[in-house]
Amino acid sequence: MKHKTLTVISLSLAALLLQPAIGSKAEEVPPSTTINVSTNVAVQNKVHIMTTNSMHPELAAQLKTRKAGSVRFWEAVSWCETNHKWNDGGYFSGELGMAQSVWEGYGGRQFASRPSKATKEEQIIVANRMAFFGFQTKNIFRTLDDKLNNKPFFRPAIGWRSSSNWGKQCANWKTRKPARDRYTEAGMAEWLKTRPGYKATSGKVSSQSVSSTQVKSCPQWEAKLKAQGLVPVKKFSYIMWRESRCLEKIVSKPNSNGTRDYGLLQINSSWRTVTRKVCGGTNLNVLLNSKCHLKVAKYLFDNGGMNHWSATSGHS
């Protein structure tokens, strides 16, 4: 089992469900002339405290409504999705692991061609549009009459209930608050200072400025590991970090034998029969659900121990 960097969230379905009946070619909105406030953690390696006076005007307007997810809320979501990597690549990209179809459907191309090329603020703006506000398109029409009357399609928000699986271990969608302060960028920076091997640096630091190899655990999943009987918890937490970087919905590229590895502990697709026995169904995507995944992992652990993860069970 090997670590892979594919980041997946189940939000592309929202874009498909909300596609207009009659569409035009992909909409591109010219970049807005806004003050470019650099808040990309991956670039500057600092924790930035944003105020409404310095942030992007649309994000400031969203936050003033008290309807939007706050910056701290989205930072918590991003910790579960990509460990605060705002420039994370792939089809599901950016720190929030946003599907390209969602990015385009909610006006992301106004800022950049892909989430990973946009700033932190711009990614949060699009996420808030999708979850809470919706987006007024410019050149997409649902019917011929709408096109003749120049009434572009308004793409509605999907709502917090439909979004609640997004970073669900790290953020409370009902209250729109981080599940733990540690999952925010500033909170993670403070927490890292308590970890063995931490070295103080000049200025403020973030989880991006400290090598991810210094954490080597998935604290957000340790309670579930313990509940499932996967002990010692710290060792499984390390294996989980090593295999998936704590990401629940990750699937590897094909291995040399044609199999793939799924989920938090990268369970191999050769365990299809075991998965069907433990979780039911025939689709291996059930392994991308943490509840099923950890049950299968417990079955494997009870029938072979750590040998199933022998390549990564050490702390080297």
N, C-alpha and C positions, 0 to 999 in steps of 0.2 A: 504494500500500500504506500503510495507516495503522495506528498502534498501537491495540490494543484491550486492555481490562483483564480479559477473561474468563480465569479460572484453571481449568485442567482437570487432574484426575488420574484414573486408571483404577480407582478403588477402589469406585465404585458397584456394579460387578459383584459384588464380595464380598458386599455386603448382599443382592443378589438371589439369589445362590447359597445363602445361609445363611438365607433366610426359612423359618419353620416351615410345616409342611403345613397346620395349622389355626391361624389367627391371630385375634386380637381387634382392636378398634380401636387406633389408635396409642397406645402406652404413654406416659404422662406421670408422672414421678416427682417428688414435691414437692422443692423445693430443700433441700439438706442444710444444717444449721446449723453451718457451718464458719467459721473465722476468715477474713475476706476480705482476703487479702494481695494488694495491687495490684501485679501484675507485667506489666501490659500495656504493652509498649514503645511502641506507637503512641499511648498516652495520656500517659505520663509522659516520653517521650523520654530515658530513661536506661537504662543497662545495669544490671540487678539481679543480684547474686550470691545465688542462693537456697540456703538451707541446710535440712536436714531439720527443724530446729527451727522454721522460719518458714513452710514451705510447707504446702500442703493435705495433710491427713492421708493421703488415699488415694494421692497421688503419692509421699509419703514412704515409705509401705508398699511401693509398687511398686518404688521404687529400692532398697530394702533387700534385695529378693529377688535383685538382680543379674541378673534376667531381662529387665527392662524396658529400653527405650531411655532414655538419660540426657537431661537437659535440653539439654546441649550437642549431643547427637546430633540431637534434634528441631529445634534451632535450625538445624543444618546442612541438614536436610531442607527446612526452611521457606525457606532462602535460595534453593534451586532452584525452589521452588514460587511464592513471592510476594515475595521480597526482604525477608523479616522483617516483613510487614504482618499483624499479628495480627487486625486488624479488616477484612481484605479481604472484599468482598461477593460475591454471586452464588450459584448453586446449589452450586458447589464453593467453599466459603468458609473464612474464618479464615486464619491464617498458613500452615497446612498444606494448604490447598486441599482440605478434606475434603468429600466428597459429603454432601448433606443426608440421604440414606437411610442412610449409614453413621453419621452423627451420631445419628440417632434409634435405629438398630438397636443401638448400643452404649451407650445410656443417656445421650446428650448432653443430652437435654431435662431431665435432673436439674439441670443447671446453667443452661441458656439455650435459647431456641427455635432458635437457629442458632449455628454455630461462631463467626461474626464477633461475636456478642454475649457470648461467654464470655471468661474470662480466659485468659492464656497457660497457666497451670497446668492449668486445666480442659480445654483443648484437648489438652494432652499426656496427661492421664489417659485421655481417650477414645481417643486414638491408640494408647496402650499396651494398652488393653483390646482393640482391634481386632487389633493385630499380635501381641500376646504372651499376653494373659491370658484373653480372652473376657469375657462379661458375663452375669450372671444376671438375666433379665428378671423382671418381677413379675406381669404380667397377660397373657402370651402363652403359648399351649399348643399343642403339636404334634398331639395327638390328643384325642379326647373323653375317653378314660380319664384322660389327664394332667389334664384340666380337672376331672373328677369327683374325682380324688385330690389336687387342688391341687399339681401338680408343674409349675411354670412352666418354660418352655423356657430352657435354658442355651445362649446363642449362642457357639459356639467361636471362638477366635482364628483368623485365616487363616494365621498363621505368617510368619516373616521372608522365606522364599523367595517367597511369593506377594505380598509387600509391596515387594520389592526394586526395582521400577521407580519407586517413590515417592522423588523427590529423589535419583535414583541417581547423578547427577553430583557431588553434594555430600556424600553420606554412604555409608559402607560398612556394609551391612546385616549382613554376616557377623560383623564385629567390633563393630558398633554404635558406631562412632566417626565423627566428622566426617572427610571426605576431606581437608580442609584446615582448619587452625585459623581461617583467614580467614572461613570460612562460618558461624562462631558469631557471636553478637551482639558479645561482647567483642572477638573477633578482628577482626571487620569494623570496629569502632570504631578499633582500633589501626591497621589497614591504611589507613583513610581519612585518618589523620593524615599519611601519607606521600604522599598524592595532591596534585597541583598545585591551588592555590586553597583548600586547607584553612585554616580559621580556627578557632583554639582558642576554646572557650567554657568558662564556669565549670562545674565538675562533670564527671561522666563523660558521654560521648555515645554514641549508638548509630547504626546505619545509618538509623534513623528520624529522628534529630535533624539529619541532614545531608541536604539536598535531594538526591533521586535524580538530578537533572540534573547533579550534580557528578561522578558516577561515569562515566556515559556509556560503558560497555563491559560486556562479558560475559566476564570472565577465565576462568570455568569452562568455556567452550566454545572458547577460543582454540587449544588443542592440536588439536582436531578440525577447526577451520577450516584450520589449517596443513596437517594431514595430507591434507585434501581438495583442497588447492591453491587455496583461496580467499584470495588475497593482493592487496593488503597486509592482513595479519591484523587489524591495529588498526582499519583502516577498516571491515572486515566486522564486527568486534566492536562497533564503534559502531552500524552499521546494525542489527545484531541487537538491541542495547539499544533503539534508537529504534523498531524495528518491534514487538517483543514483550516488551520488558523482560526478555529472557533466558529466557522461558518456552517450553518445548518443545511443550506440548500446548495451544495456544491457537488458537481459530478466531474470526474476526471476525464481526460482524453483517453482514447482506447489504449490499453496496455499492450505489450508485445504479443500476448496471447489472445487479443481481441476483447478481453473483459474490460469492465470499467469499475471504478470505485465510487461509492455513494456516501454522502452525508458527513456528519461530524467526525466519525471515526473511520471514514472511508472504507465501508464494508464492501467487499468485492461482489460483483454480479454473479459469480459462480455459486453464491449462497442463495440462489433464487428459491429453491425448494424450502430451505429453512425460513426464509422471509415469508413465503406463502403460508407456511405452517404457523408461524408466530403472529403475523399481522393480517393474514387473509389477502385475497386479491392476487393478481398476477403481474401487476405493473410494479417494477422495481422503484418507481418514484415514491412509493410509500416510505422508502428509506430516507427520504428528504424531510420526513416528519420526525421530530426529535423523540416523540413518545414511542413510535414503532422502532425507530433506529436503536434506541437504547435497550429496548426489549430484545432485539436481535443480537445486539452486542453482548447482553447478559447471557443469552443462550450459548453464544460462541465461547464466552469466558468460562462458563460452566462445563463446556465440552472442548477443552483444549487450552484453557488458561491464556496467559499472555503470549503464547506461541503464535496466535493469530496476528499479533502486532510486533513480532520479534524484531523486525527491522528498525522499529522506532521506540521500543520500550525502555531503552536506556536514556540517560540524561546527558549524553555527549553533545 
